[in-house]
Amino acid sequence: MSGMAVGVRSNARPIVRLIDVKKTYVMGHRGGSGLFGRSKQQEVITVHALRGVTVTFHEGEFVAIMGTSGSGKSTMLNVLGCLDRPTSGQYFLGDQDVARMSDDQLSEVRSHDIGFIFQSYNLIQQYTVVENIQIPLTYQGSGEITPEHEARTLELANLVGLGQRLDHKPNQLSGGQQQRVAIARSLINNPKIILADEATGNLDSKTSEEIMTMLTRLNNGGKTIIMVTHEEDIAQWAKRIIRMRDGRIIDDGPSRRMQGEDHPACHVTGAQVAMAAV
């Protein structure tokens, strides 16, 4: 099942396409020696994490992927983020067939085209706010931080409200502030898509709303965002919701706010952050 682009410009281009993607894991192994050298046969379990997923995401979309544990949502995000390879099928990022790339090529794609936001923030504790934001830049080219990089870092730190905490380290920041650092880090390479994995999972409801407001503003400024969440109220901030079960997409359609129901995201404008230029 593949839904239409929801809440995006009519001329928006497909930015990500999965075509009949399957992902299979084999757990356990056969053979081995048991007690007194006797042969011991172990059970081999095959897990079908994705069972032929076909879906298209367009530029400027804000999509939530939902499902219970084991539904395949995290596996799909890992495939989209080039952190895992599909067992079969095709994955196009723009015009590139990512599924056929080498490990080095995948590393380049992650470095330049994809921004990541994680539930646990994944900040380096010994680094300052500035240094954490700049981490993706160290994997590009020579890894040298140029004056242009410094200026962009300051711009993003101010954007997420941390302009006065540039020298602070993660243990000096609240959970919400750490997630703001992670958001700025995800933007430093001006990625094609931002992938968020349970971005509000460790936050209280008030801070979660602040983070979702920020993501909504980024999307209003033109950023493509795909997030995984198990929280229904968080999913409704998106424009489109994909629901998964047993490795398959079982529903794909507009969120309640796109169907005209009032939601905090309806009152967020892009005027406060000109993200199209950031």
C-alpha positions, -999 to 999 in steps of 0.1 A, spaced: 0 0 0 14 34 -9 -3 67 0 -3 99 -19 17 129 -8 -2 147 19 0 184 25 28 191 0 31 212 -31 15 196 -62 48 198 -80 68 182 -51 92 155 -64 95 120 -49 126 121 -27 124 85 -13 110 54 -29 109 19 -15 99 -7 -40 90 -42 -28 116 -40 0 120 -71 21 143 -75 52 149 -109 67 170 -118 97 182 -153 105 187 -160 142 204 -190 157 226 -215 139 226 -251 130 248 -278 144 274 -277 172 284 -301 200 263 -308 230 271 -326 263 298 -354 259 304 -343 223 270 -354 211 257 -334 181 232 -307 191 208 -293 166 198 -257 173 167 -241 160 171 -215 132 145 -187 133 139 -165 103 124 -131 111 106 -113 83 110 -77 95 98 -62 62 75 -81 39 75 -63 5 71 -26 15 64 -2 -14 60 34 -5 69 69 -18 78 100 2 78 135 -14 99 166 -8 84 186 20 64 158 36 61 153 74 53 116 79 49 95 111 54 58 110 35 39 137 32 3 149 36 -20 178 69 -36 188 79 -59 160 58 -42 134 88 -33 112 87 5 118 122 7 132 136 -16 106 121 6 79 137 37 95 171 19 96 168 10 59 158 46 51 188 59 71 212 35 52 220 19 86 207 -14 73 204 -29 38 173 -45 24 175 -82 17 157 -75 -16 139 -48 -34 149 -12 -43 155 20 -24 158 52 -43 170 83 -26 164 109 -53 177 92 -84 202 70 -66 195 33 -60 209 32 -25 202 -6 -22 231 -12 -46 257 10 -30 289 -1 -13 295 5 24 317 35 15 290 50 -7 264 45 20 286 63 45 288 92 21 250 93 17 245 93 55 271 120 58 256 144 32 219 135 26 204 123 59 200 140 93 193 118 123 175 126 156 175 98 182 154 91 213 186 90 235 201 121 218 234 103 211 255 133 221 292 129 230 294 138 267 329 153 265 319 177 237 303 211 240 271 221 223 291 236 194 313 205 190 283 181 191 265 201 164 296 199 142 301 161 145 286 153 110 310 178 94 340 158 107 330 129 84 330 151 53 360 158 31 391 166 52 370 170 84 383 206 88 359 230 104 359 261 82 348 297 91 316 290 71 310 259 92 315 280 124 290 306 112 264 279 103 269 262 137 262 295 155 232 301 133 217 267 141 225 270 178 206 302 179 178 287 158 172 260 185 175 285 213 209 275 226 229 305 215 237 312 252 249 277 260 275 271 233 302 259 257 279 237 278 283 200 278 253 175 277 253 169 315 247 207 319 216 206 297 181 194 303 167 165 281 148 190 260 179 211 254 199 180 245 173 171 219 176 207 206 213 201 201 205 168 183 181 187 160 207 213 152 232 185 145 207 169 121 206 201 101 243 210 99 248 192 66 216 206 51 202 170 45 176 160 20 156 142 47 155 142 85 148 109 102 136 110 138 135 78 159 111 83 189 125 119 192 102 127 222 104 93 239 125 105 268 107 139 273 78 151 294 46 163 276 55 200 277 90 195 264 76 170 238 53 197 225 82 222 222 102 197 202 73 189 179 66 226 174 102 230 163 100 200 139 67 214 125 84 248 118 113 230 101 88 212 79 69 244 72 102 258 60 105 230 35 124 202 53 112 166 47 108 147 80 101 111 86 96 100 122 89 68 141 67 70 171 45 48 192 26 78 206 -7 86 189 -7 123 200 29 128 187 20 111 154 -9 136 148 17 164 145 27 149 112 7 154 80 7 118 70 6 87 91 18 52 80 7 23 102 26 -10 101 19 -45 113 39 -77 108 64 -60 84 37 -46 61 20 -12 57 -16 -16 67 -27 20 65 -14 52 49 -32 84 50 -36 120 63 -34 128 100 -63 143 118 -50 179 115 -48 174 77 -85 164 78 -95 197 94 -94 187 131 -78 213 154 -43 204 166 -14 225 181 5 220 148 -22 239 130 -12 271 148 26 268 140 39 290 113 72 290 95 77 327 99 97 323 131 124 302 115 133 306 78 144 270 75 143 269 37 175 289 38 191 271 68 
